Amino acid sequence: MREIIFGGASTLDNFFARLDHGMDWLRWSDEVAQVISDFWPRVDTVIMGRKTYEIAATSGQGAGYPGVANYVFSRSWIASPNPAVTLVRENTVDFIRRLKQQPGKDICLMGGGDFARSLFEADLIDEVGLNVHPVLLGEGIPAFHRMSHQINLELKDVRQFKTGCVLLTYRVAHEA
């Protein structure tokens, strides 16, 4: 079965971005570029919520991510804003359960801590990867939102970068 990987760059105090969606605190490096380069061949599908898509579109990703199937979940949109992006208006959990059963590579859940919450609560996310930056914003858009129950994780890998960032990779300990 395909796996869903959730993650991204986060501040130490759990934010994906500033309140204005700014990410000027990111510490880009060749090490991070290599991690991303190694990751992309593992997936053939990207899923994201409407808010994440809208932010990505303002930075040039309006046609989605190249070389993969792109799905945006929104109940408020009538049609996809781009023919390269498939709009999903049906029940998110049901759609993603079916998507995981289809043949293919793994699935990348891009951004969207609020969107991810419903998938964590439905026990659909299999891996979490966070590139934690040594920055405290104090406020911003959280990577993780309040959930209805505890999600247990098992440490898979830790990598320290020269920039002071730490890449944490966890497996989700699925409910029995």
matplotlib code that plots the C-alpha trace (Angstrom):
import matplotlib.pyplot as plt

x = [0.0, 1.1, 2.3, 1.5, 4.4, 3.7, 6.2, 8.2, 10.3, 9.3, 10.5, 11.4, 8.2, 6.0, 5.3, 5.4, 5.3, 4.7, 1.1, 1.6, 2.8, 6.4, 9.2, 12.2, 13.6, 14.3, 18.0, 18.5, 21.6, 23.1, 22.2, 18.5, 18.6, 20.0, 17.3, 14.6, 16.3, 16.4, 12.8, 11.0, 11.7, 9.8, 6.5, 4.2, 1.3, 1.0, -2.1, -2.8, -5.7, -6.9, -5.1, -1.7, -2.4, -3.3, 0.0, 2.0, 0.3, 1.5, 5.1, 4.9, 3.4, 0.0, 0.3, 1.2, 4.4, 5.9, 6.1, 3.5, -0.3, -1.5, -4.7, -6.2, -9.0, -11.7, -15.4, -15.6, -14.2, -16.4, -13.5, -9.8, -7.8, -5.4, -5.9, -2.7, -4.3, -7.2, -9.8, -11.4, -14.6, -15.8, -15.1, -11.3, -10.8, -12.7, -10.9, -7.5, -8.3, -9.0, -6.0, -3.7, -5.1, -4.3, -1.0, 1.8, 4.5, 4.1, 2.0, 3.4, 1.1, 2.3, 2.0, -1.4, -1.2, -5.0, -5.6, -3.2, -5.1, -8.1, -5.7, -3.8, -7.1, -8.2, -4.9, -3.9, -0.5, 2.4, 5.5, 6.4, 9.5, 10.4, 13.4, 13.4, 15.1, 16.7, 14.2, 11.5, 8.8, 6.5, 3.4, 2.6, 0.9, 1.3, 2.7, 0.4, -3.1, -5.0, -6.1, -8.9, -6.5, -2.8, -0.8, 2.2, 5.4, 8.5, 11.8, 13.2, 16.1, 17.8, 20.2, 22.0, 22.8, 25.7, 23.1, 22.0, 18.8, 17.8, 15.9, 13.6, 11.9, 9.2, 7.0, 3.4, 2.6, -0.8, -3.6, -4.3]
y = [0.0, 3.5, 5.7, 9.3, 11.4, 14.7, 17.3, 20.4, 23.1, 24.1, 26.5, 25.1, 26.5, 24.6, 27.1, 26.4, 30.1, 33.6, 34.8, 36.6, 33.3, 34.6, 32.1, 34.4, 32.4, 29.3, 28.3, 26.8, 24.7, 22.1, 19.5, 20.4, 20.4, 16.9, 15.7, 17.1, 15.6, 12.2, 12.5, 13.4, 10.1, 8.3, 10.0, 10.3, 12.2, 15.5, 16.3, 19.6, 21.7, 24.9, 27.3, 25.6, 25.6, 29.3, 30.1, 27.8, 29.4, 32.9, 31.6, 30.1, 26.6, 27.3, 24.4, 22.1, 20.2, 18.9, 15.1, 14.1, 14.0, 17.1, 17.0, 20.0, 19.5, 22.2, 22.3, 26.0, 25.9, 24.9, 24.1, 23.6, 26.8, 25.0, 22.0, 20.4, 20.3, 17.9, 19.4, 17.0, 18.2, 14.9, 13.6, 13.9, 10.9, 8.5, 9.8, 9.4, 5.9, 4.9, 6.8, 4.8, 1.6, 2.4, 1.3, 3.8, 5.4, 7.2, 10.3, 13.7, 15.7, 19.3, 21.8, 22.3, 21.4, 22.0, 19.7, 17.1, 17.0, 15.2, 12.7, 12.1, 11.6, 9.1, 7.2, 7.8, 9.4, 7.0, 9.2, 12.6, 14.5, 17.9, 20.1, 22.0, 25.4, 27.0, 29.9, 30.9, 33.0, 33.3, 33.2, 31.9, 29.2, 26.0, 22.8, 20.8, 21.7, 20.4, 16.8, 14.7, 12.0, 11.3, 10.2, 8.0, 8.2, 6.1, 7.8, 6.6, 9.0, 12.2, 14.3, 17.5, 20.0, 22.5, 25.4, 24.2, 22.6, 19.1, 16.8, 14.5, 11.6, 9.5, 6.6, 6.8, 4.0, 3.1, 2.0, -1.7]
z = [0.0, -0.7, 2.2, 3.0, 4.0, 5.8, 6.7, 5.8, 7.4, 10.9, 13.5, 16.9, 18.2, 15.7, 12.9, 9.2, 8.4, 9.8, 10.1, 6.8, 5.3, 5.2, 5.4, 5.4, 8.4, 6.3, 6.2, 2.8, 2.2, -0.2, 2.5, 2.3, -1.5, -1.4, 1.0, -1.4, -4.4, -2.8, -1.7, -4.9, -6.8, -3.9, -4.7, -7.7, -6.0, -4.1, -2.0, -0.4, 0.9, -0.8, 1.5, 0.9, -2.9, -2.9, -1.1, -3.4, -6.5, -5.4, -5.4, -8.9, -8.2, -9.6, -12.1, -9.2, -8.9, -12.1, -12.8, -10.2, -9.9, -8.0, -6.0, -4.2, -1.7, -1.5, -1.0, -1.8, -5.3, -8.2, -10.6, -10.5, -11.0, -13.3, -15.6, -14.2, -10.8, -9.9, -7.7, -5.1, -3.6, -2.1, 1.4, 1.9, 4.1, 1.8, -1.3, 0.3, 1.6, -2.0, -3.3, -0.9, -2.3, -5.9, -7.4, -7.4, -5.4, -2.1, -1.6, -0.3, 1.9, 1.2, 4.0, 5.6, 9.3, 9.5, 6.4, 7.9, 11.2, 9.6, 8.0, 11.3, 13.0, 10.3, 10.8, 7.1, 7.6, 7.7, 8.0, 9.4, 8.4, 9.8, 9.1, 12.4, 12.1, 15.2, 15.2, 17.6, 15.9, 18.8, 16.5, 13.1, 11.1, 13.1, 11.7, 14.0, 15.2, 18.2, 17.6, 19.1, 20.2, 20.7, 17.7, 18.7, 16.6, 16.3, 15.6, 12.2, 11.6, 12.8, 10.7, 11.8, 9.2, 9.2, 9.4, 12.8, 11.5, 12.4, 10.1, 12.2, 10.5, 12.3, 11.5, 12.7, 15.1, 13.6, 15.8, 15.9]

ax = plt.figure().add_subplot(projection="3d")
ax.plot(x, y, z, "-o")
ax.set_aspect("equal")
plt.show()
